[in-house]
């Protein structure tokens, strides 16, 4: 049995190694400034459910990120939960999305070349995902590098294949940080 000894929190290499070893999902966070956009999708790993009544998910977003400004402007977002086979998709959204395509009726059709829809809140989400949560900001905590947005889950969409089969078969194999060579997304 090993004995743990604590070093200074300033021991960056040890701290990073342990923090990177903590399990984390890898998602796509959708945001908008409001009706008509602008819109953005961002690779995101800093998300966790923090309450059940009401159902609240917290997302930490870097202060300098485009998504941060959009969340502050509209107070809404989506969190697309990805399947493990969508590993390559998250690399498309590590930088702000500038490629926005509209359909023939002027509605949002894709971001970064990936088909999207709009959740009831008006925030964009990936059409091909395991599922998606529609979120409304109810509280936020500002830190130096990030803001923690606490969001009530106002809606959820789940892919048909996730709902098929028996209860024990309804577990989707979701993308996690360790499935990629990424160490941060948010």
Backbone torsions as a table, in degrees:
resi	resn	phi	psi	omega
1	UNK	NA	131.9	178.8
2	UNK	-89.4	154.9	178.8
3	UNK	-109.6	129.3	-180.0
4	UNK	-81.6	135.7	172.8
5	UNK	-125.0	136.5	-177.0
6	UNK	-91.2	134.3	172.1
7	UNK	-106.3	173.4	178.0
8	UNK	-58.6	145.0	176.3
9	UNK	-61.8	-13.7	179.3
10	UNK	-81.0	-6.0	176.7
11	UNK	-73.7	83.3	-170.3
12	UNK	-58.4	-42.2	-176.8
13	UNK	-63.0	-45.4	179.9
14	UNK	-68.1	-43.2	-179.7
15	UNK	-62.0	-47.0	179.8
16	UNK	-61.8	-43.8	-179.3
17	UNK	-58.7	-43.3	-179.6
18	UNK	-71.3	-43.0	179.5
19	UNK	-63.9	-38.5	178.9
20	UNK	-69.3	-22.0	179.6
21	UNK	-81.7	-13.8	179.7
22	UNK	-70.3	132.8	-179.1
23	UNK	-60.2	136.5	178.4
24	UNK	-148.8	141.1	174.4
25	UNK	-80.4	168.7	176.1
26	UNK	-128.4	122.3	-170.5
27	UNK	-129.2	178.2	169.3
28	UNK	-123.5	119.8	-179.0
29	UNK	-95.7	120.2	179.7
30	UNK	-99.2	143.3	-179.0
31	UNK	-147.3	161.5	178.7
32	UNK	-150.7	158.7	174.3
33	UNK	-85.3	-12.8	-178.4
34	UNK	147.1	-169.8	-177.4
35	UNK	-56.6	126.6	179.7
36	UNK	89.0	-1.4	175.0
37	UNK	91.5	-167.7	3.6
38	UNK	-66.5	166.1	-177.8
39	UNK	-122.6	157.5	174.4
40	UNK	-152.0	152.6	169.7
41	UNK	-124.3	140.0	-176.1
42	UNK	-138.2	131.7	171.8
43	UNK	-60.8	134.4	-171.4
44	UNK	-145.3	134.8	177.9
45	UNK	-124.3	-7.1	-173.7
46	UNK	-98.8	68.4	-178.3
47	UNK	-136.4	141.3	179.2
48	UNK	-158.9	144.7	172.9
49	UNK	-74.8	130.4	-176.8
50	UNK	-117.3	-10.4	178.6
51	UNK	-156.2	155.4	178.8
52	UNK	-108.4	-23.3	-179.0
53	UNK	-136.6	98.0	-5.0
54	UNK	-70.9	167.0	177.8
55	UNK	-72.4	117.6	-176.0
56	UNK	-127.0	132.0	174.0
57	UNK	-115.3	134.3	177.3
58	UNK	-104.4	135.5	176.1
59	UNK	-126.9	130.9	177.8
60	UNK	-100.5	126.9	-176.1
61	UNK	-125.8	132.7	179.5
62	UNK	-58.3	135.5	-174.9
63	UNK	-58.4	-33.7	-177.2
64	UNK	-85.3	-4.7	-175.6
65	UNK	-74.1	147.0	175.4
66	UNK	-57.5	-39.9	179.9
67	UNK	-58.6	-36.1	179.2
68	UNK	-59.7	-48.8	-179.5
69	UNK	-63.6	-39.4	179.8
70	UNK	-67.4	-41.4	177.2
71	UNK	-62.2	-41.6	177.7
72	UNK	-63.9	-37.7	-177.3
73	UNK	-71.0	-42.2	-172.4
74	UNK	-106.2	-28.8	-176.8
75	UNK	73.8	17.2	178.6
76	UNK	-133.3	156.0	178.3
77	UNK	-161.0	171.4	170.1
78	UNK	-129.0	154.6	175.2
79	UNK	-127.5	105.3	178.6
80	UNK	-84.9	125.4	178.4
81	UNK	-92.6	124.6	-173.7
82	UNK	-97.9	151.2	172.1
83	UNK	-79.7	156.6	-178.6
84	UNK	-59.9	-30.0	-179.0
85	UNK	-76.8	1.5	179.5
86	UNK	-100.0	25.1	-177.0
87	UNK	-52.5	-44.5	-176.9
88	UNK	-67.9	-25.1	-176.4
89	UNK	-63.0	-36.9	-174.5
90	UNK	-66.3	-25.9	178.7
91	UNK	-65.8	-23.4	-179.2
92	UNK	-68.7	-20.5	-171.9
93	UNK	-118.8	27.3	176.3
94	UNK	-80.9	-13.9	175.3
95	UNK	-124.6	157.7	179.5
96	UNK	-54.1	144.5	-178.7
97	UNK	-84.7	124.6	176.2
98	UNK	-111.6	-15.8	-179.3
99	UNK	-89.4	98.1	-178.7
100	UNK	-115.6	125.8	179.4
101	UNK	-118.4	137.8	178.2
102	UNK	-109.3	153.0	176.2
103	UNK	-82.3	-176.7	-177.7
104	UNK	-61.8	-21.5	179.0
105	UNK	-95.8	6.9	178.6
106	UNK	81.4	11.8	178.2
107	UNK	-91.0	152.1	178.4
108	UNK	-59.2	128.4	-179.0
109	UNK	-116.6	-37.9	180.0
110	UNK	-154.7	155.0	174.5
111	UNK	-129.6	128.8	-179.3
112	UNK	60.4	27.2	179.9
113	UNK	79.0	7.7	-178.2
114	UNK	-111.3	129.6	-179.9
115	UNK	-60.4	134.0	-179.6
116	UNK	-133.3	163.1	171.2
117	UNK	-129.1	174.7	175.8
118	UNK	-110.2	130.3	175.6
119	UNK	-72.4	167.3	177.3
120	UNK	-53.0	-29.6	178.7
121	UNK	-71.0	-18.6	-175.8
122	UNK	99.4	-4.8	178.2
123	UNK	-83.2	144.9	-178.7
124	UNK	-76.1	152.2	175.2
125	UNK	-144.3	157.5	177.2
126	UNK	-71.9	134.6	178.0
127	UNK	-73.9	-34.2	-179.4
128	UNK	-102.9	84.0	178.8
129	UNK	-140.9	165.3	175.7
130	UNK	-66.0	-32.2	178.9
131	UNK	179.8	175.9	-178.0
132	UNK	-150.8	141.3	174.0
133	UNK	-106.9	134.6	173.5
134	UNK	-95.3	130.5	-169.9
135	UNK	-125.6	144.5	173.8
136	UNK	-127.2	124.3	-178.9
137	UNK	-65.4	128.5	176.9
138	UNK	-116.5	-15.1	-178.8
139	UNK	-164.5	154.9	173.4
140	UNK	-147.9	152.6	178.4
141	UNK	-125.5	125.5	-176.6
142	UNK	-95.6	127.0	171.8
143	UNK	-115.0	175.3	-178.4
144	UNK	-62.2	-49.3	-175.1
145	UNK	-91.8	-29.5	-173.4
146	UNK	-137.2	163.4	167.8
147	UNK	-118.5	134.5	176.0
148	UNK	-94.1	111.5	178.9
149	UNK	-96.1	117.3	175.8
150	UNK	-92.2	120.9	-170.5
151	UNK	-123.8	130.6	173.1
152	UNK	-75.8	137.1	176.4
153	UNK	-79.3	113.0	-176.9
154	UNK	-99.3	-9.8	178.5
155	UNK	-171.4	160.6	178.2
156	UNK	-145.4	142.3	174.6
157	UNK	-125.7	133.9	-177.8
158	UNK	-127.8	134.3	179.4
159	UNK	-62.3	145.0	-177.0
160	UNK	-55.5	-40.5	-178.0
161	UNK	-64.7	-23.1	177.4
162	UNK	-73.6	-30.6	-177.1
163	UNK	-90.0	-13.1	-177.3
164	UNK	-74.7	157.6	175.7
165	UNK	84.3	-172.8	179.8
166	UNK	-77.1	169.1	-178.7
167	UNK	-56.3	-40.7	-178.5
168	UNK	-71.0	-19.2	179.3
169	UNK	-92.1	-5.8	-174.4
170	UNK	-84.2	16.8	179.0
171	UNK	-90.3	124.0	179.8
172	UNK	-91.2	142.0	178.3
173	UNK	-83.6	95.7	-172.9
174	UNK	-88.6	154.7	179.5
175	UNK	-70.3	135.8	178.4
176	UNK	-126.2	159.0	-178.2
177	UNK	-54.4	-40.0	-177.0
178	UNK	-68.7	-11.3	176.5
179	UNK	-77.3	-9.7	-177.4
180	UNK	-123.4	178.0	174.7
181	UNK	-96.2	10.1	-180.0
182	UNK	-78.8	153.7	177.3
183	UNK	-124.4	-0.5	-177.4
184	UNK	-163.2	141.2	174.9
185	UNK	-151.4	93.8	178.6
186	UNK	165.2	NA	NA
